[in-house]
Amino acid sequence: MATVTTPRTTPPATGASSPGYRPSLAKRVQLWLAKHFAMLSAILVLLYLFLPVAYTFAFSFNDHGKTNIVWQGFTWEHWQDPCGVAGACESLVTSLQVGAISTLVATVLGTLMALAMVRYRYRGKAASNVLIFVPMATPEIVMGAALLTIFVQGFSNIGIHLGFGTIVFSHIMFCLSFVVVTVKARIQSLDPRIEEAAQDLYAGPVQTFWKVTFPLILPGILGAAMLAFSLSFDDFIITNFVSGNENTFPKFVYVASRRGIPAEANVIGFSMFVLAVLLVIGAQVVGSARSSRSRGRSRSE
């Protein structure tokens, strides 16, 4: 007996798999937020970080009177004469001098210390690895008070008084730890077999350092120097304890804030920010160009 088979029918597609499916507005918004969550978070964080910078830039054009707190009007006058306020440019020069000297000394000493702590064995190495973090972990107000006591009770007896020299000495002290940690991390990331290969090719210790080791750790040294300079230029707490009558730019801004920071200080501050950003971008461009040349040479070989 013949059997009659009925064709099997599939139920119509429903939901997101249906060709004609169109999600609701709330669902589309939810999907869009899920897809762009990382980008939106990054934008919000950047807006939060750069809000003070935007305020500094905007109020550098404020046509203020005695105080630069409330917007009064737009003017180019402050950008035409940033040194119009007494003590602004003088304190800036002092901060630049202190930052340059302390950065140079701390970078040289910190690089040598980092090389010794990574490449050599000596008694007390474990203790030195721990003690190098003490200045970084010590609150600045505690360090500033301790340095003030040392300078007043100890150095004043030998004719050294609070001023430019004590500021430089203090900045070298707290910048040194940051330089050591930064350069040390760079040295530890290097493959020691590269230096061993140079020595196998009859390069002496000095040649190995200048031809192989130093070029490899140079990015870390430059990064540590930039970090040390920014810390030195920006420091107020320790500087306020040990500066005496010497005035740095952070001290000038602090004193001026009691009566309203002048727009000229905003001009100088924003200019330093732009200069720092340009230096970072320049370093990135140089590094990218160097990497591209290295890849091109490796392909040609």
C-alpha positions as CSV (number, residue, x, y, z in Angstrom):
1,M,0.0,0.0,0.0
2,A,1.4,3.3,-1.0
3,T,2.1,5.8,1.7
4,V,1.5,9.4,1.3
5,T,4.3,11.7,2.7
6,T,3.5,15.2,3.6
7,P,6.1,17.8,3.0
8,R,7.9,19.0,6.2
9,T,7.4,22.7,6.7
10,T,9.8,24.7,8.7
11,P,8.5,27.4,11.1
12,P,9.1,30.9,10.0
13,A,12.3,32.5,11.3
14,T,11.9,34.9,14.1
15,G,14.1,37.1,16.1
16,A,17.6,38.3,15.2
17,S,18.1,35.5,12.6
18,S,15.1,36.6,10.5
19,P,16.0,38.5,7.4
20,G,13.4,41.2,8.1
21,Y,14.2,41.5,11.8
22,R,14.7,45.0,13.0
23,P,15.7,45.5,16.6
24,S,14.0,48.0,18.7
25,L,15.6,51.4,19.4
26,A,16.6,50.4,23.0
27,K,18.3,47.3,21.6
28,R,20.1,49.2,18.9
29,V,21.4,51.7,21.5
30,Q,22.5,48.9,23.8
31,L,24.4,47.2,21.0
32,W,26.0,50.4,19.9
33,L,27.1,51.2,23.5
34,A,28.5,47.6,23.9
35,K,30.5,48.0,20.7
36,H,31.9,51.5,21.5
37,F,32.3,51.2,25.3
38,A,36.1,51.2,25.3
39,M,36.3,54.2,23.0
40,L,33.7,56.1,25.1
41,S,35.5,55.3,28.3
42,A,38.8,56.5,26.8
43,I,37.2,59.8,25.7
44,L,35.7,60.4,29.1
45,V,39.0,59.7,30.9
46,L,40.8,62.1,28.5
47,L,38.2,64.8,29.1
48,Y,38.6,64.4,32.8
49,L,42.4,64.6,32.6
50,F,42.5,67.6,30.2
51,L,39.8,69.7,31.9
52,P,42.4,71.6,34.1
53,V,44.5,72.1,31.0
54,A,41.6,73.5,29.1
55,Y,40.8,75.8,32.0
56,T,44.4,77.0,32.1
57,F,44.3,77.7,28.3
58,A,41.0,79.5,28.4
59,F,41.8,81.8,31.3
60,S,45.1,82.7,29.8
61,F,43.0,85.0,27.6
62,N,40.9,86.4,30.4
63,D,40.9,90.2,30.6
64,H,40.8,90.1,34.4
65,G,41.3,92.8,37.0
66,K,42.8,91.9,40.4
67,T,41.8,88.3,40.3
68,N,41.7,85.7,37.4
69,I,38.9,83.7,38.8
70,V,35.8,85.0,37.0
71,W,35.7,85.4,33.2
72,Q,35.7,89.1,32.3
73,G,36.5,89.1,28.6
74,F,38.9,88.1,25.8
75,T,42.3,89.6,25.3
76,W,45.6,88.8,23.7
77,E,47.6,91.0,26.1
78,H,48.8,88.3,28.3
79,W,50.3,86.2,25.5
80,Q,52.0,89.2,24.1
81,D,53.8,89.9,27.4
82,P,54.0,86.7,29.6
83,C,56.6,88.4,31.8
84,G,54.2,91.3,32.6
85,V,53.8,90.2,36.2
86,A,56.8,90.7,38.4
87,G,58.5,87.5,39.3
88,A,56.8,85.2,36.8
89,C,59.7,84.8,34.3
90,E,62.4,85.0,37.0
91,S,60.8,82.1,38.9
92,L,60.5,80.2,35.6
93,V,64.2,80.6,34.9
94,T,65.0,79.4,38.4
95,S,62.8,76.3,38.0
96,L,64.4,75.5,34.6
97,Q,67.9,75.8,36.0
98,V,67.1,73.7,39.0
99,G,65.4,71.1,36.8
100,A,68.3,71.0,34.3
101,I,71.0,70.6,36.9
102,S,69.2,68.0,39.0
103,T,68.1,66.0,36.0
104,L,71.6,65.8,34.6
105,V,73.2,64.8,37.9
106,A,70.4,62.4,38.8
107,T,70.4,60.8,35.4
108,V,74.1,60.1,35.4
109,L,74.2,58.8,38.9
110,G,71.0,56.8,38.5
111,T,72.2,55.2,35.3
112,L,75.4,54.1,36.9
113,M,73.6,52.8,40.0
114,A,71.1,50.9,37.8
115,L,74.0,49.3,35.8
116,A,75.7,48.2,39.1
117,M,72.5,46.8,40.6
118,V,71.8,44.7,37.5
119,R,75.1,43.7,36.1
120,Y,77.3,43.2,39.2
121,R,77.3,41.3,42.4
122,Y,78.3,43.0,45.7
123,R,77.6,42.8,49.3
124,G,74.3,44.5,50.3
125,K,72.8,44.3,46.8
126,A,69.5,43.0,48.1
127,A,69.3,45.8,50.7
128,S,70.1,48.5,48.1
129,N,67.3,47.2,45.9
130,V,64.9,47.8,48.8
131,L,66.3,51.1,50.0
132,I,66.2,52.7,46.5
133,F,62.4,52.7,46.9
134,V,62.4,54.5,50.3
135,P,62.6,58.1,48.8
136,M,59.7,57.2,46.4
137,A,57.6,55.8,49.3
138,T,58.3,58.6,51.7
139,P,55.7,61.4,51.8
140,E,57.1,64.6,50.4
141,I,56.1,66.6,53.4
142,V,58.1,64.3,55.7
143,M,61.1,64.4,53.4
144,G,60.9,68.2,53.1
145,A,60.8,68.6,56.9
146,A,63.7,66.2,57.4
147,L,65.8,68.0,54.8
148,L,65.0,71.3,56.3
149,T,66.3,70.0,59.7
150,I,69.5,68.7,58.1
151,F,70.2,72.0,56.3
152,V,69.4,74.3,59.2
153,Q,71.2,72.3,61.9
154,G,74.0,70.8,59.9
155,F,74.9,72.6,56.7
156,S,74.4,76.1,58.1
157,N,77.5,75.5,60.4
158,I,79.7,75.2,57.2
159,G,78.3,78.3,55.5
160,I,75.6,76.6,53.4
161,H,72.2,78.3,53.7
162,L,68.8,77.7,52.3
163,G,68.6,78.7,48.6
164,F,69.4,77.5,45.1
165,G,71.9,74.9,46.2
166,T,69.7,73.3,48.8
167,I,66.9,73.1,46.2
168,V,69.2,71.3,43.7
169,F,70.5,69.0,46.4
170,S,67.0,68.0,47.4
171,H,65.7,67.5,43.9
172,I,68.6,65.2,43.0
173,M,67.8,63.2,46.1
174,F,64.2,62.4,45.2
175,C,64.7,62.2,41.4
176,L,67.5,59.7,41.8
177,S,65.2,56.8,42.8
178,F,62.9,57.4,39.8
179,V,65.9,57.3,37.4
180,V,67.3,54.1,38.9
181,V,64.0,52.3,38.8
182,T,63.3,53.4,35.2
183,V,66.8,52.6,33.8
184,K,67.0,49.4,35.8
185,A,63.8,48.1,34.2
186,R,65.2,48.8,30.7
187,I,68.5,47.1,31.5
188,Q,66.7,44.0,32.9
189,S,64.8,43.7,29.6
190,L,68.0,43.4,27.5
191,D,69.3,40.0,26.4
192,P,72.8,39.6,27.9
193,R,73.8,37.4,25.0
194,I,74.0,40.5,22.8
195,E,76.8,41.9,25.0
196,E,78.4,38.4,25.1
197,A,78.4,38.3,21.3
198,A,80.1,41.7,21.1
199,Q,82.8,40.4,23.5
200,D,83.2,37.3,21.4
201,L,84.0,39.6,18.5
202,Y,86.9,41.0,20.4
203,A,85.2,44.1,21.8
204,G,86.5,45.3,25.1
205,P,84.3,46.3,28.0
206,V,84.4,50.0,27.1
207,Q,83.6,49.3,23.4
208,T,80.8,46.9,24.4
209,F,79.2,49.5,26.6
210,W,79.3,52.4,24.2
211,K,78.6,50.4,21.0
212,V,76.1,47.9,22.3
213,T,74.8,48.5,25.8
214,F,74.4,52.3,25.8
215,P,72.4,52.6,22.5
216,L,70.1,49.9,23.8
217,I,69.4,51.5,27.1
218,L,69.3,55.1,25.7
219,P,65.5,55.2,25.4
220,G,65.2,54.2,29.0
221,I,67.7,56.9,30.0
222,L,65.9,59.6,28.0
223,G,62.6,58.5,29.5
224,A,64.1,58.7,33.0
225,A,65.5,62.1,32.3
226,M,62.2,63.4,31.1
227,L,60.5,62.0,34.2
228,A,63.1,63.5,36.5
229,F,62.8,66.9,34.9
230,S,59.0,67.0,35.2
231,L,59.2,65.9,38.8
232,S,61.8,68.6,39.6
233,F,60.0,71.4,37.7
234,D,56.7,70.6,39.2
235,D,57.8,70.0,42.8
236,F,56.4,72.4,45.4
237,I,56.2,70.7,48.8
238,I,59.9,69.8,49.3
239,T,61.0,73.1,47.5
240,N,58.8,75.1,49.9
241,F,60.7,73.7,52.9
242,V,64.3,74.1,51.5
243,S,64.2,77.1,49.2
244,G,64.5,79.9,51.7
245,N,64.1,83.2,49.8
246,E,64.6,81.5,46.4
247,N,61.4,81.5,44.3
248,T,60.6,78.8,41.8
249,F,57.6,78.8,39.5
250,P,55.5,76.4,41.6
251,K,56.1,78.7,44.6
252,F,55.2,81.7,42.5
253,V,51.9,80.1,41.5
254,Y,51.1,79.1,45.0
255,V,51.7,82.6,46.4
256,A,49.8,84.2,43.5
257,S,46.8,81.8,44.0
258,R,46.0,83.6,47.3
259,R,45.0,86.7,45.3
260,G,44.0,85.0,42.1
261,I,46.5,83.4,39.7
262,P,47.5,86.0,37.0
263,A,46.8,85.1,33.4
264,E,50.5,85.3,32.6
265,A,51.1,82.2,34.9
266,N,48.4,80.4,32.8
267,V,50.3,81.4,29.6
268,I,53.6,80.0,31.0
269,G,52.0,76.9,32.3
270,F,50.1,76.0,29.1
271,S,53.3,76.7,27.1
272,M,55.2,74.3,29.2
273,F,52.5,71.7,28.7
274,V,52.6,72.2,24.9
275,L,56.4,71.9,24.9
276,A,56.2,68.6,26.9
277,V,53.6,67.2,24.5
278,L,55.7,68.2,21.5
279,L,58.8,66.5,23.0
280,V,56.8,63.3,23.6
281,I,55.4,63.3,20.0
282,G,58.9,64.0,18.6
283,A,60.3,61.1,20.5
284,Q,57.5,58.8,19.2
285,V,58.1,60.0,15.7
286,V,61.9,59.4,15.9
287,G,61.4,56.0,17.4
288,S,58.9,55.0,14.8
289,A,61.2,56.2,12.0
290,R,64.1,54.3,13.5
291,S,62.0,51.1,13.8
292,S,61.0,51.5,10.1
293,R,64.6,51.9,9.0
294,S,65.6,48.8,11.0
295,R,62.8,46.7,9.5
296,G,63.8,48.0,6.0
297,R,67.4,47.0,6.5
298,S,66.4,43.6,7.8
299,R,64.2,42.9,4.8
300,S,66.9,44.0,2.4
301,E,69.4,41.7,4.0
